Amino acid sequence: MTPAAGKFGQALHVTDDQTFILVPYAADLALNTFSVSVWVNLADLAAIRGIVGTRINGNFTFDLKATSTMVRGDIGNGTAWLNSASDIPASRGGVLTTGVWHHLVYVVDNAAQNVRMYLDGAPAATAAFTVKGTPLFMTPAVSLGIGSCYDGAVERMRGLIDDVRLYNRALSDAEAAALAGRTDPFAQPF
């Protein structure tokens, strides 16, 4: 792993399919409502670029990735997908400019049975679960990948990742905006 200048201090510089961080399962990560926040600076969009996810050694949990046509998030319950098409399309800014820092927030709200996505502090997508169920960030069988969201040499990041955060609650619009450094139209950071 190579550190590089990040959005804040140093970032993880992902240059090949072998560069990513694995975080093993812990009981505290068996979350049903959660928010993931991350800064990314993509080097290219030549393939699916896995940013963060818990599909290492398993499937049907969580991932966040960028493609040449959208930013995509998936959420499952550990055995099936609840929504595998939570997307920020090109029309909402979902084709991330390479070489530029972008902030992403992915919010899973079990009570509301939906997913909200934010791009650079602005609401960009909301999607209801297409299958009713209880979302699960992580199961004991999987690992959290930073710079990768799935097994094998697919869905791997190329570029810089910084300030990855996981919250055990659904962030509000104002909180997502504040994490990206925006204060307007939200006046109250958390």
Backbone bond lengths (Angstrom), bond angles and torsions (degrees), N, CA, C in turn:
res aa  C-N    CA-C-N  psi(-1)  N-CA   C-N-CA  omega(-1)  CA-C   N-CA-C  phi
1 M - - - 1.442 - - 1.515 109.41 -
2 T 1.282 114.62 138.89 1.451 120.25 -178.26 1.520 109.25 -117.86
3 P 1.333 117.69 118.97 1.470 117.77 173.41 1.524 109.82 -74.65
4 A 1.296 115.76 152.50 1.463 122.39 178.11 1.517 107.77 -146.52
5 A 1.315 116.01 166.77 1.459 120.02 176.52 1.521 108.64 -58.78
6 G 1.317 115.96 127.79 1.452 120.79 -177.19 1.504 112.64 -110.32
7 K 1.297 115.51 -172.36 1.465 121.06 173.90 1.524 109.33 -64.58
8 F 1.344 115.14 -38.28 1.460 123.09 176.41 1.523 107.14 -132.96
9 G 1.298 119.10 110.46 1.464 120.45 179.74 1.512 110.70 67.00
10 Q 1.341 116.57 -125.79 1.455 121.04 -179.03 1.517 111.52 -105.20
11 A 1.326 114.59 150.72 1.466 121.98 178.67 1.522 108.96 -120.85
12 L 1.317 115.91 162.73 1.450 121.82 171.22 1.525 107.54 -78.83
13 H 1.327 116.45 124.08 1.459 121.56 178.80 1.524 107.71 -100.34
14 V 1.312 116.60 110.36 1.456 122.62 -176.41 1.525 107.91 -99.39
15 T 1.350 115.28 115.74 1.462 119.84 -174.50 1.518 114.30 -116.41
16 D 1.356 117.96 -13.25 1.462 120.33 -176.98 1.521 110.07 -153.12
17 D 1.323 116.34 176.74 1.465 121.52 -176.41 1.524 113.52 -69.48
18 Q 1.313 118.13 -11.22 1.460 120.86 -178.66 1.524 113.03 -99.61
19 T 1.312 118.02 -0.47 1.457 121.58 -177.00 1.519 110.28 -102.06
20 F 1.316 115.70 106.52 1.454 122.13 173.69 1.514 107.45 -167.68
21 I 1.305 116.31 166.35 1.465 122.53 -179.71 1.522 108.35 -109.61
22 L 1.333 116.53 136.05 1.456 121.67 174.44 1.522 109.24 -112.25
23 V 1.320 115.62 131.99 1.463 122.39 176.47 1.521 106.76 -115.59
24 P 1.339 117.97 120.80 1.464 119.57 -178.17 1.534 111.70 -69.86
25 Y 1.311 114.77 161.49 1.456 121.71 178.69 1.529 111.14 -61.12
26 A 1.299 115.05 143.67 1.468 123.76 169.39 1.524 106.13 -140.05
27 A 1.310 117.12 146.56 1.472 121.19 -177.01 1.530 111.93 -55.36
28 D 1.323 117.96 -31.97 1.467 121.33 178.75 1.528 112.75 -64.84
29 L 1.335 117.56 -15.26 1.458 121.15 -177.91 1.535 112.94 -95.38
30 A 1.304 117.40 5.00 1.471 121.46 175.64 1.528 108.25 -84.66
31 L 1.318 115.38 62.36 1.468 122.56 -173.55 1.522 111.41 -89.09
32 N 1.329 116.02 142.55 1.461 121.58 174.82 1.522 112.02 -102.48
33 T 1.310 117.07 -29.75 1.463 123.45 172.27 1.514 105.64 -122.28
34 F 1.339 116.12 130.03 1.469 119.24 -176.90 1.515 110.46 -162.53
35 S 1.328 115.01 167.63 1.462 122.59 175.02 1.521 108.20 -136.87
36 V 1.320 116.18 138.29 1.459 122.69 176.11 1.522 107.02 -118.76
37 S 1.322 115.39 131.46 1.457 122.23 179.22 1.521 108.01 -124.67
38 V 1.329 117.44 138.68 1.471 120.84 -178.46 1.533 110.11 -157.49
39 W 1.325 114.94 144.69 1.463 122.05 170.39 1.521 107.17 -99.42
40 V 1.340 117.56 134.06 1.464 122.05 177.50 1.522 110.42 -132.58
41 N 1.330 114.48 147.97 1.458 122.86 174.59 1.521 105.02 -136.17
42 L 1.320 115.97 95.44 1.458 121.61 -173.53 1.520 111.92 -75.38
43 A 1.343 115.57 139.22 1.462 121.00 176.11 1.523 110.87 -83.49
44 D 1.335 115.76 -33.78 1.462 120.17 178.50 1.526 109.30 -160.08
45 L 1.321 113.83 169.23 1.470 121.20 175.55 1.524 109.61 -126.64
46 A 1.339 116.35 36.54 1.456 121.64 -177.40 1.529 112.45 -70.47
47 A 1.328 116.53 -17.74 1.460 122.26 178.78 1.520 107.50 -147.74
48 I 1.336 117.15 178.88 1.461 120.69 174.41 1.526 107.01 -65.96
49 R 1.321 117.37 126.55 1.461 122.11 -176.95 1.522 109.09 -107.25
50 G 1.326 115.63 99.91 1.451 122.32 179.10 1.519 110.35 -70.78
51 I 1.301 117.23 121.84 1.459 122.51 -176.91 1.522 110.25 -93.69
52 V 1.313 116.41 -55.89 1.466 121.32 178.42 1.525 108.01 -153.52
53 G 1.334 116.49 143.54 1.451 118.83 179.46 1.508 112.84 -174.56
54 T 1.318 115.10 165.36 1.463 121.14 -178.54 1.527 110.71 -119.56
55 R 1.310 116.89 37.30 1.459 121.24 178.25 1.527 111.32 -104.71
56 I 1.320 118.33 22.34 1.457 123.09 176.90 1.534 107.13 -83.46
57 N 1.301 117.27 117.69 1.476 125.33 -176.50 1.521 112.51 76.22
58 G 1.301 118.67 15.59 1.449 121.04 -179.66 1.516 110.66 -170.46
59 N 1.303 115.59 -163.93 1.453 120.43 -178.03 1.520 108.72 -156.39
60 F 1.296 116.93 173.50 1.464 123.82 173.18 1.529 113.27 65.14
61 T 1.339 117.14 38.48 1.460 120.03 174.50 1.526 108.73 -121.21
62 F 1.329 119.18 -94.09 1.463 121.01 -174.02 1.521 110.19 -145.82
63 D 1.335 116.24 143.84 1.464 120.16 166.34 1.517 110.89 -156.59
64 L 1.321 114.36 158.25 1.461 123.68 177.08 1.523 106.55 -138.14
65 K 1.333 116.29 125.81 1.451 120.51 -174.93 1.522 111.05 -148.13
66 A 1.333 115.30 163.25 1.462 121.41 178.01 1.523 108.65 -119.72
67 T 1.323 115.31 142.62 1.462 121.14 176.00 1.526 107.86 -127.68
68 S 1.326 115.66 -179.18 1.464 119.82 178.99 1.522 112.08 -74.41
69 T 1.350 117.41 -5.77 1.466 119.86 -178.37 1.525 114.24 -124.29
70 M 1.368 117.51 -10.46 1.464 118.56 -176.52 1.520 110.90 -172.03
71 V 1.334 114.95 169.04 1.465 122.53 163.14 1.515 105.01 -101.39
72 R 1.340 116.63 131.35 1.463 120.52 -175.19 1.518 110.27 -125.26
73 G 1.319 114.94 141.66 1.450 122.11 172.86 1.516 109.66 -128.99
74 D 1.325 115.60 145.36 1.457 121.56 178.32 1.518 108.44 -128.62
75 I 1.343 116.06 145.30 1.464 120.64 176.41 1.522 108.62 -139.57
76 G 1.343 114.19 136.11 1.453 120.17 178.43 1.517 110.75 -132.51
77 N 1.325 114.81 -174.96 1.463 120.78 179.87 1.531 111.98 -111.82
78 G 1.328 116.90 10.60 1.455 122.40 -178.48 1.514 112.57 100.73
79 T 1.348 117.56 -22.18 1.463 120.98 178.92 1.529 113.05 -127.24
80 A 1.334 118.01 -15.94 1.466 121.75 179.85 1.531 108.76 -156.39
81 W 1.338 115.62 157.15 1.463 119.84 176.39 1.525 110.45 -76.00
82 L 1.334 115.64 136.82 1.465 121.14 171.11 1.524 109.33 -93.09
83 N 1.327 116.67 -33.97 1.450 123.37 173.36 1.517 107.56 -157.80
84 S 1.333 116.64 119.06 1.462 120.73 179.63 1.521 111.04 -115.33
85 A 1.314 115.71 26.19 1.461 119.99 179.98 1.526 111.09 -147.65
86 S 1.328 115.58 45.15 1.467 119.59 173.72 1.519 105.51 -84.83
87 D 1.307 116.70 100.65 1.460 120.37 -169.95 1.512 112.88 -121.56
88 I 1.327 114.60 147.14 1.462 121.20 164.15 1.526 104.30 -104.75
89 P 1.331 117.55 103.93 1.468 120.25 -176.44 1.529 111.64 -74.88
90 A 1.315 115.07 169.24 1.469 121.01 179.19 1.522 111.17 -55.11
91 S 1.323 116.99 -37.23 1.470 120.32 -178.19 1.526 112.76 -64.63
92 R 1.345 117.58 -17.78 1.469 122.35 178.20 1.529 111.62 -109.37
93 G 1.349 117.52 15.22 1.465 121.61 178.99 1.510 114.37 92.98
94 G 1.347 117.54 10.55 1.452 121.89 -173.23 1.512 116.77 -71.60
95 V 1.328 118.75 -6.37 1.459 120.20 171.13 1.524 105.83 -94.08
96 L 1.329 115.61 102.22 1.460 120.75 -174.53 1.526 110.89 -72.88
97 T 1.310 116.09 133.51 1.450 121.39 176.13 1.522 108.94 -69.55
98 T 1.323 116.81 128.15 1.459 119.99 178.70 1.527 109.89 -73.48
99 G 1.349 115.12 150.53 1.457 120.60 179.02 1.521 114.20 78.09
100 V 1.342 116.98 8.50 1.464 122.53 -178.20 1.526 108.27 -128.78
101 W 1.330 117.46 139.54 1.464 120.96 177.16 1.519 110.53 -72.30
102 H 1.336 115.71 134.07 1.459 123.19 174.81 1.522 108.55 -130.78
103 H 1.325 115.30 144.57 1.455 120.46 178.20 1.520 109.12 -108.19
104 L 1.347 115.77 131.07 1.460 122.00 179.10 1.520 109.43 -121.84
105 V 1.319 115.86 138.89 1.470 122.20 171.38 1.518 106.80 -130.26
106 Y 1.333 114.53 132.23 1.457 122.32 178.97 1.518 106.58 -121.85
107 V 1.328 117.44 117.14 1.460 123.24 -175.63 1.524 109.27 -113.51
108 V 1.322 116.15 125.16 1.466 121.83 175.00 1.525 107.04 -111.33
109 D 1.323 116.27 119.34 1.461 122.65 -177.04 1.531 109.01 -115.68
110 N 1.324 116.13 101.15 1.459 120.75 -177.95 1.528 112.07 -62.15
111 A 1.332 117.54 -41.90 1.468 120.67 -178.80 1.530 111.35 -61.57
112 A 1.327 116.59 -41.16 1.464 121.14 179.95 1.526 112.20 -84.47
113 Q 1.344 117.50 -10.25 1.463 122.89 -177.38 1.531 111.12 54.69
114 N 1.355 114.75 46.32 1.452 117.77 178.05 1.528 111.94 -149.07
115 V 1.314 113.20 172.88 1.460 124.12 177.32 1.517 107.29 -123.75
116 R 1.340 115.66 138.45 1.471 121.04 173.23 1.518 107.67 -122.85
117 M 1.326 115.92 140.10 1.465 120.73 177.93 1.524 109.27 -124.66
118 Y 1.322 114.13 143.57 1.464 121.67 -179.53 1.522 108.52 -126.88
119 L 1.324 115.55 141.28 1.451 122.43 176.99 1.517 108.42 -124.94
120 D 1.315 115.81 119.64 1.465 122.54 -179.88 1.531 111.61 53.04
121 G 1.327 115.19 38.07 1.459 122.03 174.46 1.510 115.86 88.47
122 A 1.307 117.37 -6.39 1.472 120.85 -178.26 1.527 110.64 -106.06
123 P 1.339 117.64 140.64 1.463 119.54 174.78 1.529 109.68 -57.82
124 A 1.340 116.92 130.83 1.459 120.29 -175.96 1.521 113.23 -124.38
125 A 1.336 118.29 -23.37 1.466 120.13 -179.91 1.521 109.84 -163.17
126 T 1.309 115.30 146.69 1.466 123.24 171.05 1.522 106.63 -137.11
127 A 1.321 115.46 134.76 1.463 119.52 179.85 1.515 109.72 -142.69
128 A 1.319 115.98 132.57 1.464 121.14 174.78 1.521 108.82 -75.14
129 F 1.307 116.22 153.99 1.454 119.86 173.04 1.523 107.46 -61.84
130 T 1.307 117.80 131.55 1.457 120.91 178.72 1.521 111.33 -80.82
131 V 1.322 115.99 -19.06 1.460 123.15 173.72 1.521 106.21 -125.41
132 K 1.331 117.90 127.91 1.468 120.24 179.06 1.521 109.39 -69.61
133 G 1.328 115.32 140.10 1.455 119.69 179.73 1.507 110.98 167.91
134 T 1.312 115.36 -178.38 1.456 121.94 -178.85 1.521 109.04 -101.52
135 P 1.335 117.69 116.14 1.463 119.65 179.95 1.524 110.97 -67.14
136 L 1.321 115.05 156.09 1.450 120.09 -179.72 1.525 109.18 -142.32
137 F 1.333 115.81 117.40 1.464 120.83 -179.77 1.517 110.86 -63.35
138 M 1.337 117.12 -41.83 1.453 119.83 -172.60 1.527 110.43 -154.69
139 T 1.325 116.67 143.01 1.464 122.56 173.67 1.528 108.49 -110.29
140 P 1.327 118.56 164.86 1.466 120.69 179.04 1.527 113.94 -59.83
141 A 1.328 117.82 -21.25 1.462 121.22 -176.35 1.529 113.88 -82.82
142 V 1.334 118.32 -12.92 1.472 120.28 -171.82 1.523 112.19 -113.43
143 S 1.328 114.21 167.55 1.462 121.97 173.86 1.517 108.59 -119.48
144 L 1.310 115.88 154.69 1.462 122.68 173.50 1.523 107.81 -85.83
145 G 1.310 116.43 125.74 1.459 121.63 177.14 1.516 110.58 -105.89
146 I 1.318 115.72 132.07 1.472 121.96 172.04 1.520 105.49 -113.52
147 G 1.328 116.08 113.75 1.459 121.62 -172.38 1.519 111.56 97.51
148 S 1.308 116.50 0.46 1.463 123.94 177.15 1.517 107.09 -159.10
149 C 1.320 116.04 147.05 1.466 117.72 178.55 1.514 112.68 -131.11
150 Y 1.343 116.93 5.32 1.452 119.50 -176.59 1.521 108.81 -154.96
151 D 1.332 117.42 155.71 1.468 122.38 178.82 1.521 112.03 -62.23
152 G 1.317 113.74 160.65 1.459 120.10 176.20 1.518 111.77 76.23
153 A 1.300 114.86 -176.05 1.463 120.78 -176.47 1.522 111.22 -90.97
154 V 1.322 115.69 40.47 1.464 120.80 175.67 1.519 108.38 -121.07
155 E 1.296 115.71 158.42 1.464 121.75 178.24 1.528 111.60 54.08
156 R 1.326 115.69 51.42 1.455 122.29 177.52 1.525 109.40 -110.96
157 M 1.302 115.13 143.67 1.462 123.62 -178.29 1.530 110.24 -72.86
158 R 1.310 116.36 151.27 1.462 124.54 166.19 1.518 105.99 -134.57
159 G 1.311 116.54 116.11 1.457 120.59 179.71 1.508 110.48 134.74
160 L 1.330 116.38 -146.08 1.456 122.97 -174.99 1.522 111.52 -117.49
161 I 1.332 115.53 139.98 1.462 122.36 175.99 1.516 107.52 -126.80
162 D 1.332 116.60 133.41 1.459 120.49 -177.86 1.526 110.88 -142.54
163 D 1.311 115.10 153.15 1.459 123.93 170.59 1.533 112.94 51.73
164 V 1.336 116.31 51.67 1.464 121.00 176.23 1.526 108.06 -72.71
165 R 1.324 116.23 128.52 1.466 121.65 -179.62 1.519 110.00 -131.88
166 L 1.326 115.10 143.60 1.455 122.27 175.57 1.516 108.09 -125.93
167 Y 1.323 116.69 127.22 1.465 122.77 179.26 1.524 108.60 -114.66
168 N 1.320 116.62 144.34 1.463 120.84 -179.87 1.528 111.54 -92.32
169 R 1.310 115.68 35.84 1.461 121.83 179.13 1.527 108.59 -158.99
170 A 1.309 116.22 168.11 1.461 121.84 176.80 1.531 108.71 -84.30
171 L 1.318 116.56 116.90 1.460 120.07 177.04 1.526 109.84 -69.76
172 S 1.319 115.36 151.72 1.467 121.46 176.92 1.528 109.85 -85.38
173 D 1.333 116.20 171.11 1.461 120.98 175.25 1.527 110.59 -57.57
174 A 1.318 116.57 -43.82 1.467 120.94 -178.40 1.522 111.38 -65.06
175 E 1.325 117.47 -38.87 1.466 120.67 179.36 1.524 111.12 -67.46
176 A 1.333 117.34 -41.64 1.470 120.77 177.10 1.523 110.57 -62.67
177 A 1.314 116.65 -41.10 1.464 120.73 178.27 1.524 111.01 -64.20
178 A 1.316 116.80 -43.58 1.468 120.67 -179.07 1.523 111.66 -63.56
179 L 1.325 118.02 -37.92 1.465 120.43 178.44 1.521 111.94 -62.83
180 A 1.314 116.65 -29.75 1.460 121.44 178.39 1.523 112.06 -88.01
181 G 1.339 116.80 -0.63 1.464 120.25 179.48 1.505 114.23 87.80
182 R 1.319 117.82 9.37 1.468 121.21 179.07 1.514 109.76 -91.30
183 T 1.286 115.79 142.85 1.461 119.60 173.21 1.528 111.00 -119.65
184 D 1.316 118.27 -22.72 1.449 121.70 178.31 1.524 108.89 -103.41
185 P 1.287 121.04 137.33 1.448 127.05 4.65 1.514 113.10 -86.71
186 F 1.324 117.83 11.78 1.465 121.86 -178.21 1.507 109.28 -98.31
187 A 1.313 118.04 123.12 1.469 122.22 -175.25 1.515 113.64 -93.50
188 Q 1.317 118.91 -18.75 1.465 121.83 -172.84 1.536 111.68 -112.38
189 P 1.344 118.43 97.34 1.462 117.17 172.38 1.516 109.46 -71.05
190 F 1.325 117.49 161.60 1.466 120.20 -178.63 1.504 111.35 -89.23
